[in-house]
Amino acid sequence: MVSCSNGEECKSFKVSGAGVPFTGGRYVAKTFGIAAKRAGSKIYSKINTDPEMAKYKNKNSIKFILKETTKGSPKSTKAYEVKRIELKEPKVIERNGVKITYKFKYTVNELKVDVDSLSNEMI
């Protein structure tokens, strides 16, 4: 098992397919839901920074498949949909003397679909 920053045992996950050309990443979290939120945020971050993915900036939501990759796990997969909502006022927090500004809120919902059929749809 992988250990989280707080010393508890966590699992590893990766994006194995998405509605945009993005796969991979390594998201360490206690649950699928937490990892899915991190992955969704990373997908939109990639869209904002990568010129080749700029054409996806106006997408309201993105579907993706998250696969558990923890050693010794059953390697289960789940499908999610992430939506990015622009905040009316940016949220500013301070960590270790550094100000961080959040302009968006991400909502992630698990999709109750067959992951294999969704995977074929994304190809």
GUZA-197053 format. One line per 8 residues: their letters; for each residue x, y, z of N, C-alpha, C. Coordinates in Angstrom, 1 decimal, decimal comma. Example, Ala and Ser with C-alpha at 12.3 -4.5 7.8 and 13.67 -1.06 7.14 Angstrom:
BEGIN
as> 13,2 -5,7 7,8 12,3 -4,5 7,8 13,2 -3,3 7,8  12,8 -2,2 7,1 13,7 -1,1 7,1 12,9 0,0 7,9 $
# end
This chain:
BEGIN
mvscsnge> 0,8 -1,2 0,0 0,0 0,0 0,0 0,9 1,2 0,0  0,4 2,3 -0,6 1,0 3,6 -0,7 0,6 4,3 0,6  1,4 5,1 1,2 1,0 5,9 2,3 0,8 7,4 1,9  -0,2 7,9 2,5 -0,6 9,3 2,2 0,3 10,2 3,1  0,2 11,5 2,8 1,0 12,5 3,6 0,7 12,5 5,1  -0,5 12,1 5,4 -0,9 12,0 6,9 -0,5 10,7 7,5  0,2 9,8 6,8 0,6 8,5 7,3 -0,4 7,4 7,2  -1,6 7,7 6,7 -2,6 6,6 6,5 -2,3 5,9 5,2 $
ecksfkvs> -2,9 4,7 5,1 -2,7 3,9 3,8 -3,7 4,5 2,8  -3,1 4,6 1,6 -3,9 5,1 0,4 -3,8 4,2 -0,7  -4,5 4,5 -1,8 -4,4 3,7 -3,0 -3,9 4,6 -4,2  -3,4 4,0 -5,2 -2,9 4,8 -6,4 -3,9 4,6 -7,5  -4,1 5,6 -8,3 -5,0 5,6 -9,4 -4,4 6,3 -10,6  -4,9 6,0 -11,8 -4,5 6,7 -13,0 -5,7 6,9 -14,0  -5,6 7,9 -14,9 -6,6 8,0 -15,9 -6,3 7,1 -17,0  -7,2 6,2 -17,3 -6,9 5,2 -18,4 -7,6 5,6 -19,7 $
gagvpftg> -8,5 6,6 -19,7 -9,1 7,1 -20,9 -9,9 8,3 -20,6  -10,1 9,2 -21,6 -10,9 10,4 -21,3 -11,5 10,9 -22,6  -12,5 11,8 -22,5 -13,1 12,4 -23,6 -12,2 13,4 -24,4  -11,0 13,7 -23,8 -10,0 14,5 -24,4 -8,7 13,7 -24,5  -7,7 14,1 -25,3 -6,5 13,3 -25,4 -5,6 13,4 -24,2  -6,1 12,7 -23,1 -5,3 12,7 -21,8 -5,4 11,4 -21,2  -4,3 10,8 -20,8 -4,2 9,6 -20,1 -3,0 9,7 -19,1  -3,0 8,8 -18,1 -1,9 8,7 -17,2 -2,1 9,5 -16,0 $
gryvaktf> -1,0 10,0 -15,4 -1,1 10,7 -14,2 -1,0 9,7 -13,0  -0,7 10,1 -11,9 -0,7 9,2 -10,7 -1,4 10,0 -9,5  -2,5 9,5 -9,1 -3,3 10,2 -8,1 -3,4 9,3 -6,9  -2,8 9,7 -5,7 -2,8 8,9 -4,5 -3,8 9,5 -3,6  -4,8 8,6 -3,2 -5,9 9,1 -2,4 -6,5 7,9 -1,6  -7,3 8,2 -0,7 -7,9 7,1 0,1 -9,1 6,4 -0,6  -9,8 7,2 -1,5 -10,9 6,7 -2,2 -10,9 7,1 -3,6  -11,7 6,4 -4,4 -11,9 6,8 -5,8 -12,3 8,2 -6,0 $
giaakrag> -13,3 8,6 -5,2 -13,9 10,0 -5,3 -12,9 11,1 -5,2  -12,0 11,0 -4,2 -11,0 12,0 -4,0 -10,0 12,0 -5,2  -9,6 10,8 -5,6 -8,7 10,8 -6,8 -9,3 11,3 -8,0  -10,6 11,0 -8,2 -11,3 11,5 -9,4 -11,4 13,0 -9,4  -11,6 13,7 -8,3 -11,6 15,1 -8,2 -10,2 15,7 -8,6  -9,1 15,1 -8,1 -7,8 15,5 -8,5 -7,5 15,3 -9,9  -8,0 14,2 -10,5 -7,7 13,9 -11,9 -8,5 14,9 -12,8  -9,8 15,2 -12,4 -10,6 16,1 -13,2 -9,9 17,5 -13,2 $
skiyskin> -9,4 17,9 -12,1 -8,8 19,2 -12,0 -7,5 19,2 -12,9  -6,8 18,1 -12,9 -5,6 18,0 -13,7 -5,9 18,0 -15,2  -7,0 17,4 -15,6 -7,4 17,4 -17,0 -7,7 18,8 -17,4  -8,4 19,6 -16,7 -8,7 21,0 -17,0 -7,5 21,8 -17,0  -6,6 21,5 -16,1 -5,3 22,3 -16,0 -4,5 22,0 -17,3  -4,5 20,8 -17,7 -3,8 20,5 -19,0 -4,4 21,2 -20,2  -5,7 21,3 -20,2 -6,4 21,9 -21,3 -6,0 23,4 -21,3  -5,9 24,0 -20,1 -5,5 25,5 -20,1 -4,1 25,7 -20,5 $
tdpemaky> -3,2 24,8 -20,3 -1,7 25,0 -20,5 -1,2 24,5 -21,8  -1,8 23,4 -22,3 -1,3 22,8 -23,5 -2,0 23,3 -24,8  -1,2 24,0 -25,7 -1,8 24,6 -26,9 -2,6 23,6 -27,8  -2,1 22,3 -27,8 -2,8 21,3 -28,6 -4,2 21,0 -28,1  -4,4 21,2 -26,8 -5,7 20,9 -26,2 -6,6 22,1 -26,0  -6,2 23,3 -26,5 -6,9 24,5 -26,4 -8,4 24,4 -27,0  -8,5 23,5 -28,0 -9,9 23,4 -28,6 -10,9 22,9 -27,6  -10,5 22,3 -26,5 -11,4 21,7 -25,5 -11,8 22,7 -24,4 $
knknsikf> -11,3 23,9 -24,5 -11,5 24,9 -23,4 -13,0 25,1 -23,1  -13,9 25,1 -24,1 -15,3 25,4 -24,0 -16,1 24,2 -23,6  -15,5 23,1 -23,3 -16,3 21,9 -22,9 -16,9 22,1 -21,5  -18,2 21,9 -21,4 -18,8 22,0 -20,1 -18,5 20,9 -19,1  -18,3 19,7 -19,7 -18,0 18,5 -18,9 -17,1 17,6 -19,6  -16,3 16,8 -18,9 -15,5 15,8 -19,5 -15,6 14,5 -18,8  -15,8 13,4 -19,6 -15,9 12,1 -19,0 -14,5 11,4 -19,0  -14,2 10,6 -18,0 -13,0 9,9 -18,0 -13,1 8,7 -17,2 $
ilkettkg> -12,1 7,8 -17,4 -12,1 6,5 -16,7 -10,9 6,5 -15,7  -11,2 6,1 -14,5 -10,1 6,1 -13,5 -9,9 4,6 -13,1  -8,6 4,2 -13,1 -8,3 2,8 -12,8 -7,4 2,8 -11,6  -7,7 1,9 -10,7 -6,8 1,7 -9,5 -5,6 1,0 -9,9  -4,4 1,4 -9,5 -3,1 0,8 -9,9 -2,3 0,3 -8,7  -2,9 0,3 -7,5 -2,2 -0,1 -6,3 -1,8 -1,6 -6,4  -0,5 -1,8 -6,1 0,0 -3,2 -6,1 -0,8 -4,1 -5,3  -1,2 -5,2 -5,8 -2,0 -6,2 -5,1 -3,5 -5,9 -5,1 $
spkstkay> -4,0 -4,8 -5,7 -5,4 -4,5 -5,7 -6,1 -5,2 -6,9  -7,4 -5,3 -6,9 -8,1 -5,9 -8,0 -8,1 -5,1 -9,3  -7,5 -3,9 -9,3 -7,3 -3,1 -10,5 -8,7 -2,7 -11,1  -9,6 -2,3 -10,2 -11,0 -1,9 -10,6 -11,0 -0,6 -11,3  -12,0 -0,3 -12,1 -12,1 0,9 -12,8 -13,5 1,5 -12,6  -13,6 2,8 -12,7 -14,9 3,5 -12,5 -14,8 4,7 -13,5  -16,0 5,1 -14,0 -16,2 6,2 -14,9 -16,7 7,4 -14,2  -16,2 8,6 -14,6 -16,6 9,8 -13,9 -16,8 10,9 -14,9 $
evkrielk> -17,6 11,9 -14,5 -17,8 13,1 -15,3 -17,4 14,3 -14,4  -16,5 15,1 -14,9 -16,1 16,3 -14,2 -16,7 17,6 -14,9  -17,2 18,5 -14,0 -17,7 19,8 -14,5 -16,9 20,9 -13,8  -16,5 21,9 -14,6 -15,8 23,0 -14,0 -16,7 24,2 -14,0  -16,8 24,8 -12,8 -17,7 25,9 -12,6 -16,9 27,1 -12,2  -17,0 28,2 -12,9 -16,2 29,4 -12,6 -16,9 30,1 -11,3  -16,0 30,4 -10,3 -16,5 31,0 -9,1 -16,8 32,5 -9,4  -17,8 33,1 -8,8 -18,1 34,5 -9,0 -17,0 35,4 -8,4 $
epkviern> -16,4 35,0 -7,3 -15,3 35,6 -6,7 -14,2 34,6 -6,5  -13,0 34,8 -7,0 -11,9 33,9 -6,7 -11,7 33,6 -5,2  -11,4 32,4 -4,9 -11,1 32,1 -3,5 -9,6 32,1 -3,3  -9,1 32,9 -2,3 -7,7 33,1 -2,0 -7,4 32,5 -0,7  -6,4 31,5 -0,7 -6,0 31,0 0,6 -4,4 31,1 0,7  -3,9 31,0 1,9 -2,5 31,2 2,1 -2,0 29,9 2,7  -0,9 29,3 2,1 -0,3 28,1 2,6 1,2 28,4 2,7  1,8 28,2 3,9 3,2 28,5 4,1 3,7 29,8 3,5 $
gvkitykf> 2,9 30,8 3,7 3,3 32,2 3,3 3,1 32,4 1,8  2,5 31,5 1,0 2,2 31,6 -0,4 0,7 31,7 -0,6  0,3 32,8 -1,3 -1,1 32,9 -1,6 -1,5 32,1 -2,9  -2,6 31,4 -2,8 -3,1 30,5 -3,8 -4,5 31,0 -4,2  -4,7 31,2 -5,5 -6,0 31,7 -5,9 -6,7 30,6 -6,7  -7,9 30,3 -6,3 -8,8 29,3 -7,0 -9,9 30,1 -7,7  -9,9 29,9 -9,1 -10,9 30,6 -9,9 -12,1 29,6 -10,2  -11,9 28,3 -10,1 -12,9 27,4 -10,5 -13,2 26,4 -9,3 $
kytvnelk> -14,4 25,8 -9,4 -14,8 24,7 -8,5 -15,1 23,5 -9,5  -14,6 22,4 -9,0 -14,8 21,1 -9,8 -15,8 20,2 -9,1  -16,8 19,8 -9,9 -17,7 18,8 -9,3 -17,5 17,5 -10,1  -17,4 16,4 -9,4 -17,2 15,1 -10,1 -18,3 14,1 -9,7  -18,9 13,5 -10,7 -20,0 12,5 -10,5 -19,6 11,2 -11,1  -19,8 10,1 -10,3 -19,6 8,8 -10,9 -20,7 8,5 -11,9  -20,3 7,9 -13,0 -21,2 7,5 -14,0 -21,6 6,0 -13,8  -22,8 5,7 -13,8 -23,3 4,3 -13,7 -23,4 3,7 -15,1 $
vdvdslsn> -22,3 3,5 -15,7 -22,3 2,9 -17,1 -21,2 1,8 -17,1  -21,3 1,0 -18,1 -20,3 0,0 -18,4 -19,0 0,6 -18,8  -18,0 0,5 -18,1 -16,7 1,1 -18,4 -16,1 0,7 -19,7  -16,3 -0,5 -20,1 -15,8 -1,0 -21,4 -16,5 -0,2 -22,6  -17,8 -0,1 -22,5 -18,6 0,6 -23,5 -18,2 2,1 -23,6  -17,9 2,7 -22,4 -17,5 4,1 -22,4 -16,1 4,2 -23,0  -15,2 3,3 -22,7 -13,9 3,3 -23,2 -13,9 3,3 -24,7  -14,7 2,4 -25,3 -14,8 2,4 -26,8 -15,4 3,7 -27,4 $
emi> -16,2 4,3 -26,6 -16,8 5,6 -27,1 -15,7 6,7 -27,1  -14,8 6,6 -26,2 -13,7 7,7 -26,1 -12,6 7,5 -27,1  -12,5 6,4 -27,7 -11,4 6,1 -28,7 -11,7 6,8 -30,0 $
# end
